[in-house]
Amino acid sequence: MNELVVRLCCTLGLCMLMVPTVYSASNPSIAVIIVEKIRSYGSGFEQPGSADNSFNRQLVTMGFSVVDTATIRENADRQRAALILQGDENAARQVALKHDAQYLITGTATSRPAGGELFNTQMKSLQAAVNVKLIRTSDGRVLGGGGASAAKPHLDEVQGGILAIEEASDKAFAQLSSSLSALLVSTDDSNTRGKVVHISGLKSFQHLNFIIEFMQSEFSDGEVELANYNDGIAELQLSGGANTSVIALQLARKRFKSFKIDPYNVSANRIDATINMIQR
């Protein structure tokens, strides 16, 4: 089994916009991280990534902004990469958050030969199973799930396993289609729906506390809750109050004692921002 050994790449503070750009809310960002294993008697387990590719292709067709799975895996640190290979959903969610994915499809895809050769042939039957969940990265809430199996006859165990996983992936994706379609529906009630503020580059929890206090005083007609904080990245949930464009502008104008906030992506219900330290 191949092991992911990579370095974590930090790209904080690259965008310093005075006025954030407002993007369409109809294209939410999503990542796919599926642990795939194809059992081959000749070479043990193979990990070709056919399930990732199958899901990504269909998500692009639906209209999602899809984070490249290869980039996600390359930029995962060693510890999280190992946890992902073990099927750790939280590790996958944290990696997806680092790439600003609003949603995540994660799970497992496996294939193995079923018994010996088929009658009067040299082909084998390859049995595949795919099980996935659709998760909101901001709070880990499971929005949907799917599971399917498929079988393919083939002379080559790996190639047959890939074909079987692709077919099972299509079936599992179909089970998620209604949940995914709901994420693409654009509505006009963005002021009353929950909003997410994703902040990276935090140097301490005290910095986050300053931000929360500022937002609670500045937007007193809404509620601010901390949904998640890990490794310098925070997810804040906002209900009610001003729209995201106004919130982003206020955050960009505010100068804290040792840092400032630079929003770099704003949609109807989400703000992505990074922390930049003030040089003295």
Secondary structure, 3 states (H helix, E strand, C coil): CCCCCCCCCCCCCCCCCCCCCECCCCCCEEEEEEEEEEEECCCEEECCCHHHHHHHHHHHHHCCEECCHHHHHHHCCHHHHHHHHCCCHHHHHHHHHHCCCCEEEEEEEEEEEEEEECCCCCCEEEEEEEEEEEEECCCCCEEEEEEEEEEEEECCHHHHHHHHHHHHHHHHHHHHHHHHHHHHCCCCCCCCCCEEEEEECCCCHHHHHHHHHHHHHHCCCEEEEEEEEECCEEEEEEEECCCHHHHHHHHHHCECCCEEEEEEEEECCEEEEEEEECCC
